[in-house]
Amino acid sequence: MKYDLLPIFYYLRGNNERALQCIENAIKMLGQVHSQEDYEILERLAADNGELYALDNKSLNAYMIFVENFKRMIEMKSYKDGALQ
């Protein structure tokens, strides 16, 4: 699913609040990609080896780049609109 299209749609319609809500929802969904079973396996491996393992969520990392750029764009537009008034 493409999580970046809906916020852009709302932004183009002038609804920045709803665009940011969509981003927050997408972050929550992408953050829950790993199952409980994955975490249990990592806990067992950590207990056996004495090492700590971390899951890397590449989808979330890639989406966060979009989020940073999108928020920067909204801030710049708000600043320009405020300067023009």
C-alpha positions, 0 to 999 in steps of 0.5 A: 500500500502506498502511504504517501499518496493520501497525505499528498491528496489532502495537502493539494485539497488544502487540508494539512491537518488531515494529511498529517493525521494520515501520516501518523496513521501510516507510521503506526501501521508500518511500525507494527510490521513485525509479529509477536512471534518475531520478537519471541524468537529474538528474545530466545536468541538473546537469552541463548547467546547473550546478544541483543538483536534488533529488527530493522524496519526498512519500510518505516525508515523509507517512509520517514524520509518522505515524512520529513520532506512532506512536513518541511514542504508544509512548513515552507508553504505556511511560511510563504503564505504568512509572508505574503499577507 
